[in-house]
Amino acid sequence: MENTNLHFKTNYAASNKIEPFYKGGKVQISKDEKFIFCTCGSRVNILEISTGKIVHSIEQDDQEDITSFALSYDDEILVTASRALLLKQWDWKQAQCTRSWRAIHTIPIASMTFDPTSTLLATGGCDGTIKLWDIIKQYCTHNLKGSSGVVHLVHFHPDMSLLQLFSSSADCGIRLWDLRSSLCLCVLQSHFSAVTSLAFTASGDTMVSSGRDKICTVWDLKTRTATRTVPVYEAVEGVALLPEDQDLSQIGVQNHDLHFITAGSKGVLRVWEASTSRCVYTQTLPSATPPAGKEGGEPHDGDDPRSLTYLLTMGASHRVAAVTAEHNITLYQLPALSTQQQFVGYNDEILDVKFLGKNDSHIVVATNSCQLKVFELLTNSCQILYGHTDTVLSLDVFKKGLLFASCAKDKSVRVWRMDEDSGQVVCVAQGSSHANSVGCITFSRMKESFLVSGSQDCTVKVWDLPDNITTTTGDLVGLSARVTEKAHDKDINSVAVSPNDKLLASGSQDRMAKLWSLGAPGAPGAPGAGPALLGVFRGHKRGVWAVCFSPVDQVLASSSADGTAKLWSLQDYSCLKTFEGHDASVLKIVFVSRGTQLLTSGSDGLVKLWTIKTNECVKTLDAHQDKVWGLHASRQDHKMVTGSADSTITIWDDVTEVEQAEEQAKQEDQILKQQELSNLLHEKKYLKALGLAISLDQPHTVLTVIRAIRQSEDSRDLLERTLLKLRLDQKESLLRYCAVWNTNARSCLDAQAVLQVLLTHLAPEELLQYQGARGHLEGLIPYTERHMQRIGRLLQSSMFIDYMWQKMRVTGSSSIMGPDEEMDTSAVKDSTPPFVIDKETHGGSEHNLKEDDDDEEEDDDDDLEDEELADEESVTKKAPANGRQVTNGTSNGGHHAGSEESSDDEGDNDGEEKDDKEAEEEEEQNLSTKTTKGVTLHPRVQILTS
């Protein structure tokens, strides 16, 4: 159990996406046959044929839908036309617009084409006009008028020496234009419906046209007459000529006469011999029940989703490309017209998705249609499986990966098998006995012996599978339900079989999940063969969307529309844990990491990874814009796949080990670099150390190096030499670091030292060229001002301390000093009186004052400065000291009483002299107060004269 945490997953990364790339409109293949260009709303997507992935996407800036586009014959220029009546020229390999101009058309452009020289562009508008543009010289060369209605087809004659253009509009005629005279030479009338495509022979003498009037016409362009009309009995959307120099006997071509292929409303390719108007080959497609027409009548042309809308030739590789009404692009290989690749342009809403194949090489997808789609993950090539006649709702794959089952709204279930070697999928079994749509299905887990389905008719059915289901060939095997059980009161959304095939769980819209005993599977009619109710799981507040058994523990997981997932005990049917985190319905839930973690997907478009032991959401994956209906983990537990209502399928890889390895490698690299940095500092190789620290993008380490430089001898010159040798990008980083260091008082001095070097030796113009220099310098100014103010205050405080140290005298210092010693006050050259701290409560200050006066009188070595100081301080001062008045003079009175008597003796003086003396004393006191710079002293600290 020590290594349990090692198996926990921490993250998934999207490794592949199958997205919509074509939603109808024009399709064109590049001349080198490597790319397919197709429209998708306001974008033109470029699909790489070899990988099936979108390599470029050209999008309009104005978000207007693209009405038409054209790729030049040399594959260099792409021009798009939008509903905003703008023409844009693109360098599509760089996805850059090189030029845009206003189309002169008054309403949107419907068709576009380039001439074989890639210099002329023809645009056919919905306003009935045709305009020609010189792409090289960038101006309009022709404005051809005369067509009636929308010009939906324009095509240059393959021989450019003739300078002819063909067009077709709503009047069903084919107009031939002479570009020299800008006149219509003739109108080729043969069709009675819209002309859909034109095909020319290599010589340019013969042309074949197709139309929705179910005919194809062969034209002799020399005489401009129709030589043959071929009825094809379907609305034809595309026609292509077959090569004359290739053996095509496999598709009925027995001679070298003109043969062509048609694609139309019936969804099949057919080969026609022009000389005899005979169909020599008809493609066969998998059988499927065609949809009924309106009001239950006969189906109309175009109702079949397999009907073809475009037909393109790929002469270099001898292939043909066909586009279906469901936006699928299929590539057929000549001479057998065998399906080579198939791309799905638009999947609509993804309802379910599962891994398929021996090594999870494929995925099977149920979309909002009656077809199933099997994608090969390596190439994104797709097989379309026909069988169901209504929307497929759910899928399940047997653990070996080659057998899977599907259920649909057509009330049926089907079993499909994939060939391990070829990858082809065929339907091997079918069952139909439900009374309503079948919404969920699941396989047995141990052996391919049965499957269980749940329906909107509130019943659960158990279907037995024949023993030879994996090897049978030929007709479908009919399945019959062994037992039917009324399981819930509302629609059943999910069913699951336990790993030992003995238990069945079901979840329903009635807010409950139930546990059933399956009895003896595989024994029809045996006692106890039907499901028996064992218990009910109650606790969800809304419908239950999914249930799933743990692969290792006796617990059941469920997810609900109340936004929670729960774990239930199979012993007492109690709720063990609740996982809350989704903002909407939790649609799917699966176990991963050997049953220790859960994956959930919800209507909020999120996929969450949970650790069961801690109830913690480890990771939230956001790659979808709509409900995530499909969620499945691979058998090797290293991948998962999600499918959403936004028509996107995402393949996720478990990157836990990769991230751990990267983190470990990063830590090891950091340790090595830190050691190298330490060695460089020890060796005093500051330049290399600074460069290494900057390359690591570690501002604190850079600061450490700067401080090491500043602490060394001759630090100023060393710092200057080191910084000036840095590269430009390193100086940019250093300036950025300084802006951060300067915000902290502890590192501001280092920042200012670096800034001093940079500002001294670099010109302002050079500094401003640094990336973000203006912002960094603007951020430096307010903090620098703040630091200057702080240093100024500190300097004032330090000067006051020095002043106090020089001027303070401790009471009783005379007892410590010798009779001939005196405290040194020569350092201060001002007349400010010193401070004396009176430590006695009675008479002490006067006694010390007397001793100090005696010392001064007996000192014969006083200099002139002391004499001046004594003369200046001979004035009587008043200082408040516990309510006492201290008088400085020649008298030696020591007590307050003596002072008072002295003042009484002087009472003979008149009041004016007393007032003058008091004013003088008050002025001296004010001067003394100013000298202390506003500092309030303790009452025992008195300002005295020496």
N, C-alpha and C positions, 0 to 999 in steps of 0.2 A: 504493500500500500504506500510505500515511500515515494514511488514514482508516479503516483496518480496525477499529480499536478502537471507532469510533463505531457500528459495526453490532452490537457485542456487546450481548446482552440481559443485564440484571442482575436483573430481577424481573418477576413476573406477579402480578396481583391478580384475585381471583374477582369477576366482574361479574354472574353469574347462576347460580342453582342450581335444579335440578329435583329436588325431594325428595319422599319419600313423604308424603302428607297424608291418606290414607284407607285403612284396613285392614279395612273391613267395619263393619257396624252402621248406625245411623240416619243419614239425610241429610235436611237441610232447607234450603230457600231462603228468604232474607229477603223481606219483603213488597215492598220496593223493587226486588227482583230484581237487586241488585248483588253479593250475597255468597252463597256456598254454605257451610253449616255441616256438618261431618262429623267423625266420631270417628276417632281414631288412637291406640289404646291408652289411655294416661292423659291424653290431650289431646283438646280439641275445636279443630280448625283452621278458621279462617275464610278462605276462598279468594275473592279478588276475581275476578269473572267476566271483566272486561274485560282484565286482564293475566295471569290464570292464576297469580298469585303469592299466597303466604300472607301476609296482612296482619296477622293476629292469631293467637295460639295460647294457648288457655286450658288450663292444666295443673293437675292436682290436686297439692296439697302433699304428700299422703301417698303419691303415686306409685301409687295404686290405679287400676285400669282403670275407665273410665267405662262404665256399663251402659246409660244412656239420657240424653237431654237434651231440652230443649224451648225454643224461642224464642217470645217473646210476639208477638202479632199486630202490635203497634206497633213491633217491632224494638228494643225498649229493654231488655228483661230476658232474660237467659239463665240457665236453671237446669239444673244437672247432678246426676246421681246416680251414686255410685260403689259399688264392692263393699264399702266400709267402712260402708255404710248411712248415708252423709251426703248431705244435700241442700245444694247451694251455689248462691247467687244471685250473678250476676256483672254488672258493668258491662263488657260485652265490648269496648266501644270503647277502654277504658282497660286492659283485661286485669286488672281488680281485683275481688277477691271482696268483696262488700258485706255478705254475711250467710251464715251456715251454721247448719244445725240437723240434729238427728238425725231420721231418718225412723222412723216408728213401725212400719214393716214389719220383720218378723223375718228376712227374707232379701232379697237385692237386688231393686231395682226393674227391671222389664222394659220398661215403656212409660210415656210422659209426654205431656201435651198441655195447651195453654192454651185458655181459652175466648175467644170473639171480643172480649170486653171487656178482656182481659189482666189480669184481677183474680183469676181462679180457676185453679188448677193441679190437674190430676188425675194421680195416679200409680197405675199398676197393678203390683202386686208379684208375685213368684214364689210368695208365700204364699197367693194366691187372694183377696186383699183389694184394694179400691180406696179411696184416700184423697183427699180434696179439701182444698186449702190456700188460704186467703185470703192472697195475696201482700202486699196492702196492710196489713192488720191483723196479719199474721204469726201465724196460728193455724190449726189443723186444723178444718175445718167439718163434714166427713162421713167416716164409716168404713163403706164399703159391703161387706157380706159376702154370700156366696152363690155366687160363681164357683168352679168346680172347676179346680184346676191353675193354671198360669201365666196371668196376665192379660197377653196380649201385644198387645192393641189397646184403646185408649181414644180416644173422639172425642166432642166436644160437638155437640149439635144446633146448626146455624147460627143458628136463631132463639133467642136467649138468653131471650126472654120466656117460653119454655116450660120453661126450666130442666131440660133432659133431657140424659142422658149415655148413650152407647152403649159397650159393651165386649164383648170376645170373649175366650174362654179355651180351655182344652184340650178342653172338651166340644163344641166346634164350633158352639155357639149364639151368637146376638147378643142380649145383654141390654140392655134399655131401662130406665134408672133415672130415677125422679122425684126430683129433688134437694130438693123441698119436703118430701116425706115420707120420703126416704131408702129408698124401697121399689123393688123391681124390678117394673115395670109388666107386662112380658111378656118372653118369650124367643122370638126369631125363629129358627125351625128350618128350614133348607133345605140347608145344607152338611153333607157327611160327612167333611170334613177341616178343617184349620185355616183360619180366615177371615183373609185377609192384608191387605185394605184396604177402606175404605168411601169412597164419593163421593156428594155431595148436590147436588141441583139448587139453583138460586138461591133458589127459593121455600121449599125445605125440605120439600116434600111427597113427593118421590121420592128413593129411595136405591138405589145399586147396590153390591153386595158381591161380592168375588171370593175364591176359595179355591184351595187346592192340589188340590181334587177335580175340577179342570178344568172348572168351571162358574162362571158369573156369574149373580147373581140380582137382579132389579129388584123393589124393594119400594115399596108404597104405604103411607106412614107414617101417613096418616089412618086407614086401616083396619087397618094393621099386618099386611098380608098380602103374599105374594109374587105379583106379577102376571106375571112372565115369568122363565123359567130359560133361560139361553143357554149351550149347550155350546161350549166353545172348544178342547177337545182338547189342552190343555197345562196344566200347573200354573201358575196365574196368581198373580203376586206383587204386581201393582199394577194399578189401574183408575183412569181419569180421564175425566170428562165433557167432550165437545167443546162449544165455545160455539155457541149457536143463532143468533147474529146475524152470523155470518161465512160468506162463501162458501168452502166446503170441497169444491167439486166435483172438485178435483184428487185427492182421496183417496176418491172414491166417494160423498160425501154429497150426495144429490139432493133431499132435503126437509128440513123443519125438525123432524122427529121426533127423539126422544132417540137420540143416538149416543154411544158411549164407546170409549175406546182401552184395550187390554189389553197388558200386558207380562209375559212368563213365561219358561218354561224353554227355549223354542226360540230365544230371543234376538232376536225380531222384534216390531215393533209392528203391531198389527192393529186395524182400525176395525170396529165392530159397530153394526148398526142394531137397537135394542132391540125395536121393534115386531114385526120379522120374524125376529129371532135370526139374521140373515144377516151374514156377514163381507163388507164392501164394499171393504176395502183391506188388502193385506198388504205389509209392507215387504220390499224385496229387499236382501240383504246380499251382499258378495263371497263367492264360493264357496270353501269350504275343506272338506277331508276331515274329517268329524267323528271324534272319538276313539272308539275301540272300547270297548264295555262290559267289565265284569269277565269274565275268563276267555274273552275273545274273543267274547262274546255281543253282543246288540244294545245299543246305547247307551241309557242310562237318562236320564230327565229330570234336568237339572241337571249332567250330565256335560259338556255343551258349555260351554266357558269364556265363551261369549258370552251365556249365559242371563242374563236381567234379574232384578234383585232389588227394585228400587224404581222407581216412576213418579210424577213430580211435575209439576204444571202451573204455568205462569207466564203468568197471564191478561193482565197489562198489556202484555207484549211478544209475546203469542200464540206462546208456545214451550212445548215439552214437554221435560222432563229425564228421562233413563233411566239407571239405575245397573246395571252388569253384575257378574257374579260375579267378574270379574277386577279389580274395584274401579275401573273406568273410568266416568266420568260424561260422558254425551253430551247435548248440547242440540240439539233438532230445531226447525226453524222451520215454523210453519204458514203457508199451507194445504197445502204440498207435503210436509211432514215431511222436509225436506232437512236434512242434517247441517250444523249451523252451527259448533259448537265441540265439542271432545272433550278431556277432561282425564284423565290417567292418575294414579290415586290411589296406585298401588303398582307399582313396576317389577320387584320382586324383584332378583335378582343381574344386574348389568350385565356382559355378556360382551364387548361391543365397541361402539364409538361412532365415527362419522365425520361430518365436515362435509359438507353437501350444499347444492346450489343454486348459482346463478350467482355470488352475492356471499356465499356461506356463510351464507345466511339460515335454513337448516334444519340439523338434525342427524338422522341415522338411527341407531337404537339396536337392538342385539340383546340381548334380555333372556333370562332363563331360561325361555323359552317358544317356541312355534312361530310367534308373530307378530312382525313387524317394526314398529317404531314410528318415525314421522317427526314430529319436533317443529318447529313454527315458533317460532324464538327470541323473536320480538317479543311473542307472546301466550301462549306455552307450549301452544297448541292442538296436538293430536296427530292424525295419521292412523294407523290400525292396518292393516297390510298382512297379508292372509291368503294363504297359498300353501304354505309348508312345513308338514309334518305332524309334525315333531319339533323339538327345540330348535335354534335358530339359533346357530352357534358363531362365525362370523367374517364380516367385511364388508370391502369395498374400493370406493373411489370413483374413477372416472376423473377425470383432471385438470381437465376442463371443468366437473365438478360436477353434471351432470344424469343421468349414467348410473352405476349402482352394481350390485355383484354380492354375493350372499350364499351361504353354504353352511351345511349343517345336519347333524344326526345322521340325517336321513332319507336320507343317501347321495346327495343331489342338490345341484346348484348352480342358482341362478336369477339372471337379469339383470333389473333394474328401471330404468324411465325416469321422470323427473320432467318434467311439463309446465312450461315456463319461465314461462308467464303465470299459470295457475291454481294451480300448485303441487301438483296431483294426481299421484300416483305409481301406475304400472301395471306389471305384470310382462310383459316382452316376450320372454323366452327362458328355456328350462329344459333342463337336461341331467342325466342320471343313469346313471352306469356304474361308480361306485366300489363296492367290496365292503364298505366299512365307513364309519363316520362321516367326513365331510369337515371337517377342522379348520381349514383356512386357504385363502385365495383371494387372488389379486392380478390386477390389470389390466395390460395393456400400457401403456407410458408415452407413446409418440409418437402412435400412432393406435389407434382402437378396433377392433383387428384380432383380438386373442385374449385369453384369460385363462388363468391357471394355477391349479390346485388341488392341495392336498396332503391326504392322508388317513391315517387310522389303519391302513389296509391297506399302509402304507409305500411307496405309489406316488405319483408326480407325474403329473398329466395336463395336457395342453395342449389348450384348447378354442378352435376358430376361431369368430369371430363374423361373421355376414353383414354385408355392406356397408351395408345399409339398416336396421341395428339401431336407429338413432335415429329413424327415420321410420316404421317399420312399425306398422300398426294391425291389430287383429283378433286372430286366434288366436295362441297362443304359438308361438314358433319353437323347434324342437327342436335342441338342440346335440349334437354328436358329438365325441368326443375325437380329436384328430389323432394323438396319440401318448401312450403310457403307459410310464412308466419306473420300474423298481424303484430307488428312490433311497436308502433308509436301511433299517436293521434294526429300527427302532422307529418309534413314532408320529411323523409329521411335524407340527411345531407352527407353522412359518412358511415362507412362500415370498415372494420379492421379485424383481422384474424391474428390470434396470438402466435408466438414463435413455435409452439408445439402443436398447433392446429386443433387445440381442444376447446378454445374459447373464442367467442365472437363478441365484439363491441359495436354498438350502433349509437349514432348521435342524430338528434332530430331538432326540428324547429319548435318542438314542444318544451324546450329548455332542459331536456333530460338526456342523459346517456345511460345505456343499459348494457348489462353483461349477460351473455348467453352461453350455455353449454352446447357444443356442437355434437355431442354424442359420439357415434362411430362414423366418421366421414368415410365415404367410399362404399358404404353398404346400404344401398337403396332398399327401403322397406324394412330394414332391420329395426328392432325395438330401440327406442332412444335415438334414432337417427336424426330426428328433427331438433331444432334449437329449443332449449329449455331455459327459461328466465332464471337467473341466479341472483341478480341484484340491480338496483337502480341508483345512479349517481345524481343526486340533487344538489344544486347550489348555484348554478348559472342563472342569471337574471334574464337572459335572452336566449335565442336559439343557439344550438351547438352546431358549429360548422365542421369540425374535424375531431376524430379520435385516433389514438395511436398507442399501441402497446410498447412498453419498454423492452429492449432486447435482452436485458439481464435481470431486472427486478420485477417483482409482482406489483407493478403499478401501471396505471393507465393515464395518459395525457389527453386533455381535451382543450379545445379552443372555442370561443363563443363570440357572438355579436355584442356581448357586453364589454368587450375590450380586454378580457382577461384570458389567461390560460391557467389550467389547474392540473394538479397531480392527484390521482385518487388511489387509495389502497384497494387491492383486489380481495383483501381478507374481510374487512368490515365496511367497505364502500364509503369510507370517510375521505374528506378532502385533506390531503397532506400539505400541499403548498399551493399558493396562488401567485401568479406572475402578472404584475400590472405594469404597463409601460406604453402600450399602444393607445393611440387616441381614437381608434375606431375598431370595427370588427376585426377579430383575429380569425383569418380564413383558413390557414394551414398550420400544422405543427408536426415536427419530425424530431426523432432522437438522433443525436450524433455523439461522437467521442465515447463509444461503447456505453451509451445510456447515461452518461454523466452530464450531458448538456442538451439543450433544446434549441431548435430553430423555429421561429414563428414568422409568419407574414400576415400583413393586415391590409385593410382598406385604405390606410393612410399612405400606402406605397412604400412602407418600410419593412425591412427584414431585420429581426433582432436575434442575437445569440445570447442564450442564458446559461448560467452555471447553476445546476439544480441545488448543490450543497449550500450555496450562499444566497440563493434567490437573487443573484446579481445579473443585471444586463451587461454583458461583457462588451458588446459591440452593436452598434446600430448601422445598418447598411442602407444607403439611400441611392437608388439608381433608377427608380421608376416614378412615373408621374400619376399613376392611377392604381386601382386595386391589384394586389398581387395574388392572383387566384392559384397560380401553380408554384409549388415548392417541392423539390426532391433532392436527396443526397445520394451521391454515388455509393456503390457497394464498397469501394476501397476507402470511403470516408474522407477523401481528399478534395472533393469537388461538390458543388451543388449547383442547381439550375433553378432559375425563377422565371415565371412568365406572368405578364401583367396585362391589364385591360388597355394599356397604352400601346399595344401591339409590339412590345419589345421583349425579347428573350435574352437573358443575361446568364452567362456561364461564369461561376465564381470558383477561384482556386483558394485552397487553404494556404495562407502565407505565414502561419504562425512560426514554423521552423525557419523559414527564410528570414523573417524579421528578427527572431532570436539570434540567428547566426550573424545577421548584419549588426545587431546591437553588440554582440560579443566581439565581433571583429572591430567595431568602432571603439569599444572600450580598450581592447588590446592596443589598437593604434594610438589611442590617447595616452595610454601608459607609456608606450615607447617614445612618443613625442615629448611627454612630460619629462621622462628620464633624459632624453637628448637635450631638452631645454635646461634641465638642471646641470648637466655636464657643461653646456655652453656658458652658463652663468658662472660656474665654478672656474672655468678656464678664462673667464672674463672676455669671451668672444661675444660682445654685446650686440654687434650688428646682426650676426646670424641668429642670436637668441631673439632679438626683436622681430626679425623677419619671420621666424618660425612661429612666434606667438601670434603675429598678425594673420598668418596663413591659417592658424587654427581658429581664428575669429574668437579669441578669448580675451576680452578687454581686461579682466582682472590679471591675467598672466602678463599682458603687455604692461600694465601698471607696475607689476612686480619688477619687470626688467627696467623700466624707467627709474624706479626708486633705487635699484641696484646701481645704476649708472650715476645717479645723483649722490649716492653715498661714497663713491670712489673718489680717489684723489684727482684733482683737476677736473671736477665733475662738469663744470660749465663748458669747457672746450670739448670734453669727451662726448657730452650730450649733443653738442652742436655738430660735431663730426659724424656721429652715428646717425642722427636724423637726416642730415643732408644727403647721405648715401642711399637712403631708401628709394624704392621705385615710386612712380606716380600713384599707382593704385594703393600702395602701402601708406603713403602720406594721406590719401583720402580717408582710409580707414582710421588712421591715427587722429585726424581732425574730428572724425565722428566720435571716437572714443573720448577725446578731450571735452566735447560738448556734454558728455555724460559725467565725466569725472568732475567737471567744474561745478556740478550741482551739489557736491558733497564737500563739507568743510575739511574732511580728512584727506581728500585727494585733490583739492583745488590747487595747492601749491605745485604739485606735479603737472597738472594740466596747464597752469600758467607758465611753468618753465618750458614745456613743449611749445606752447603758443608763442612764447617770446622768440624761440628759434625760428619758427615758421614765419611769423610776421616780420622778423628782421631780415631774413634772407630770401623770401619769396615775394615777388611783386604782387600787388593786389589783383591785377588782371589774371595772373596765374592762379591765385587762390580761388577766385570766383569761377574758374573753369572746373574746379573739383565738383564732383557729383554731390548735390545737396549742400554746397558750401554756404550759400546765402542763409539757409535755414539754421545751419549750425552756428554761424557767426552771430546771427540775431539772437539765438538762444544763449550765447556766451555773455552778452552785454549785461543783462539784469543781474545775473548771479555774480559776475565780476564786480559790479557796483556794490552789491551786498557784502561781498568779501572785503572790499576796501573799507566800507563803513565799520565792519566788525574789527578789522585790524586797527583802524583809527581809535576806536573805543578802547581796545586792548592797550595801545600805546599810551593813551592818556592815563589809564589805570596804572600801568607800570611806572610812569613818571611820578604819579602821586605816591606810590609805595616808596620810591626812591627818596622823594621829598620827605615823607614821614620818617624814614630810616635815618636820614641825616639830621632831622630837627627834633626828634623826640629824645627827652632825657628822663630817665627813670628816677623817681623820688628815692632818695637814700643812696644815690651813686657816689656821693662824697665820702661815705663810709668805706666804700670799696676802693676808691682812688686814693692815691697818696696825696700828701699835703701839697705837693708841687705838680700834680697831674691834673689834666683837664680834658674833657671829651673833645675829640677832633671835630671841629665844625668848619674847617677851612675849605672843605669841598664845595660848600654852598656859598656863593659870592653875593648873596642878597641880604637885605635888611629884615627879612621876615623873622619874627621872633620864634624861638623854639617852643616845643610842646613839653610841658612837665606834668607828669601823672602824679596826682596827690594820693598816696596810699594811706595816709593817716586821717583819722576822723576829727582830730582836734590839734591845732597848733603846728602840725608837722610842716605844712607848706611854708608858713612864715619862717620857721626855723631854718629850713633848707635854703629859703630865699636869702636869709641873712648870711649864711655861710657862702653862698655863691657870690654875693656882693663883696664879701671880705676877700675872697680869692681874687676877684677881678681887681680890687684896689691894690692888693699886694703883688700882683704880677707886673714885674718891671720890663718884661720882654714883649709886651703886646705891640703889634705893628700898627701902622697908621690905619689900616682897615678896621681893626678892633676899636681904635679910638673913635673913628667916625661912627662906627656902629653903636658905641656907648653913648656918643653925643646924640645920635638920632633917637635912641631909645630912652632918653632921659625924661621923656614925657610920661606923665601919669596915665595909666590905662585902667579901664574897668573891665573886669571879666566876671560873669556870674558863676560863683562857685558856692553852692549850698546857701545862697542868700548873702554871702559875704562879699565885701568890697576890698580888693587888694590894691594898695597904693605903692607905686615904685618911685623912690626918691632917695635922698641922702639920709633921712631919719631912719632909725632902727626900731620903730614900733612893731611889736610882734603880736599884739592881740587886738581884737575888735574894740575893746574898751578904750585902749590907747588911741586908736584911730578916731574914735568918737570924741575923746577929749581934745585931741588935736584939732578937730574940726570946730569944737566949741571955742577953743582959744582963738581961732581965726574968725570968730563971729563979728569982730570989730570991722572987718572989711565991709564995704558997701555991697548992695545986692547986684550991681552991675558987674563987679569983678567976679562974683560967684557965678552969675549967668554965663559970662564969657568962658570961665574955666570949665563949666559943665558942657558947653557947646564944643569946646576944644576936645574934651574927653570923649564926647559922643562921636565926633569926627574921627578921632583916633581908633575908636572901637569899630566903626564902619569900615575903615581901611583894613583893620586886622581881620574882620569878617570876610572881606573880599579876598584877602590873601589865601584863606583856606579853601577857596573855590567852591563855596557853598556846602562844605562838608559839615554835618552836625556832629559835634564831639560829645563824648560822655561828660556828665557834669563834673567829674573829677579831673578832666583834662582842661587845664587853664593855659591861656596865652600870657606868658610872662616875659619880662625883659631879663637879659643876662645880668 
